Amino acid sequence: MDESVKTEGVQAQRCLQHFDVNWLINRAAHGLREAMDAEAIAHGTTIRGQIVLTALVQNDGPGARPYSQLALGHALGVDKTTMTALLDKLERQGLVVRTPDPTDRRARIPVPTEAGRELQAKLYRQLKSVEERMLSPLSLDEQDQLRDMLRRLIPMGPVEGTCM
């Protein structure tokens, strides 16, 4: 390989690693996701399973209207086929049951089981520890600033595309 091409490639890579926001955000997200997925797998699920369980637990309580399977997919930006596969796996593990929707006989309502709630709570605490470890190079003020900046960049309305 021509030495000048090799040098240009190294320079381009350095530029990406220091200035390209897309590259930086994606690399940070990739590292965080891998660490969190490893923790979730150690507890018998995946980070996607944990996200589904968290959405169900957070939307299940007095006065809450539980998600239909379709509404859950929309809320998380997951297509029907992927959501069905995720819920199938969680159901086989005894973490979720799907009950008929009383207002639409064609629809199903996924509901976390007691085992699903327990796993979600335990794994949530473990994932907070992973997050703390991943963010530890930043001061607490910088961590708060990072969260604030990301919230300003990310619209908080309906999810377009997947969050998983």
Secondary structure, 3 states (H helix, E strand, C coil): CCHHHHHHHHHHHHHHHHHCHHHHHHHHHHHHHHHHHHHHHHCCCCHHHHHHHHHHHHCCCCCCCCCCHHHHHHHHCCCHHHHHHHHHHHHHCCCEEEEEECCEEEEEEEEECHHHHHHHHHHHHHHHHHHHHHHCCCCHHHHHHHHHHHHHHCCCCCCCCCCC
